[in-house]
């Protein structure tokens, strides 16, 4: 509520300053004197932002290339080492089943 009242008071004072006190000429002088530094500072900020964006794009591209190299390394199959032969397991008969006899010569 206080901000609204202060805003209204300042608005009335500004309108009175331009109309009754003839401050328009002084305002235009200040405005004309402040625009060139504002343009220069805004231009410097825009150039800095552009350089930053270019660097970010280059870093992202480099990171993507590194990720692609890592993925390529991960996808290449490694040669498997030969496994030692495993001994054959004999099946044990289940309880209640007769034992199977092996025939000679097999």
C-alpha positions as CSV (number, residue, x, y, z in Angstrom):
1,X,0.0,0.0,0.0
2,X,2.8,2.4,0.9
3,X,4.6,1.6,-2.4
4,X,1.4,2.5,-4.3
5,X,1.2,5.9,-2.6
6,X,4.9,6.7,-3.1
7,X,4.5,5.7,-6.8
8,X,1.5,8.0,-7.2
9,X,3.3,10.9,-5.5
10,X,6.4,10.5,-7.7
11,X,4.3,10.3,-10.8
12,X,2.6,13.6,-10.0
13,X,5.9,15.2,-9.2
14,X,7.4,14.0,-12.5
15,X,4.5,15.4,-14.5
16,X,4.7,18.7,-12.6
17,X,8.4,18.9,-13.3
18,X,7.9,18.5,-17.0
19,X,5.0,20.9,-17.3
20,X,5.1,23.5,-14.6
21,X,8.9,23.7,-13.9
22,X,10.0,23.2,-17.5
23,X,12.5,20.5,-16.7
24,X,12.0,18.8,-20.1
25,X,15.1,20.5,-21.6
26,X,17.3,19.5,-18.7
27,X,16.0,15.9,-18.9
28,X,16.7,15.7,-22.6
29,X,20.3,17.0,-21.9
30,X,20.9,14.3,-19.3
31,X,19.3,11.7,-21.5
32,X,21.5,12.7,-24.5
33,X,24.6,12.6,-22.3
34,X,23.9,9.2,-20.8
35,X,22.9,7.3,-23.9
36,X,26.4,6.8,-25.4
37,X,27.9,5.3,-22.2
38,X,24.8,3.1,-21.9
39,X,25.2,1.9,-25.5
40,X,28.9,1.2,-25.0
41,X,28.4,-0.8,-21.8
42,X,25.5,-2.7,-23.4
43,X,27.7,-3.5,-26.4
44,X,30.5,-4.7,-24.2
45,X,28.1,-6.9,-22.3
46,X,26.7,-8.3,-25.6
47,X,30.2,-9.1,-26.9
48,X,31.2,-10.8,-23.6
49,X,28.0,-12.9,-23.8
50,X,28.7,-13.9,-27.4
51,X,32.2,-15.0,-26.6
52,X,31.0,-17.0,-23.6
53,X,28.4,-18.8,-25.8
54,X,31.0,-19.6,-28.4
55,X,33.3,-21.1,-25.7
56,X,30.5,-23.1,-24.3
57,X,29.6,-24.5,-27.8
58,X,33.3,-25.5,-28.3
59,X,33.5,-27.1,-24.9
60,X,30.3,-29.1,-25.5
61,X,31.6,-30.2,-28.9
62,X,34.9,-31.4,-27.4
63,X,33.0,-33.2,-24.7
64,X,30.8,-35.0,-27.2
65,X,33.8,-36.1,-29.1
66,X,35.4,-37.5,-26.0
67,X,32.2,-39.3,-25.1
68,X,32.1,-40.8,-28.6
69,X,35.7,-42.0,-28.2
70,X,34.9,-43.6,-24.8
71,X,31.8,-45.3,-26.2
72,X,33.8,-46.7,-29.2
73,X,36.4,-48.1,-26.7
74,X,33.6,-49.7,-24.7
75,X,32.0,-51.3,-27.7
76,X,35.1,-53.0,-29.0
77,X,35.0,-56.6,-27.8
78,X,37.9,-57.8,-25.8
79,X,39.4,-61.2,-26.8
80,X,38.3,-63.8,-24.2
81,X,40.8,-65.9,-22.5
82,X,40.4,-69.6,-23.0
83,X,38.8,-71.3,-20.0
84,X,40.3,-74.4,-18.4
85,X,38.3,-77.6,-19.1
86,X,35.7,-78.3,-16.4
87,X,35.5,-81.9,-15.0
88,X,32.3,-83.7,-16.0
89,X,29.8,-84.1,-13.2
90,X,28.1,-87.4,-12.7
91,X,24.5,-87.3,-12.0
92,X,23.6,-88.7,-8.6
93,X,20.4,-90.7,-8.5
94,X,17.5,-89.2,-6.7
95,X,16.3,-90.9,-3.6
96,X,14.0,-93.7,-4.4
97,X,15.2,-94.2,-8.0
98,X,17.3,-97.2,-9.0
99,X,20.9,-96.5,-9.9
100,X,21.7,-96.5,-13.6
101,X,24.5,-98.9,-14.6
102,X,26.8,-98.0,-17.3
103,X,27.3,-100.5,-20.0
104,X,30.9,-101.4,-20.7
105,X,32.5,-99.9,-23.7
106,X,30.7,-96.6,-23.5
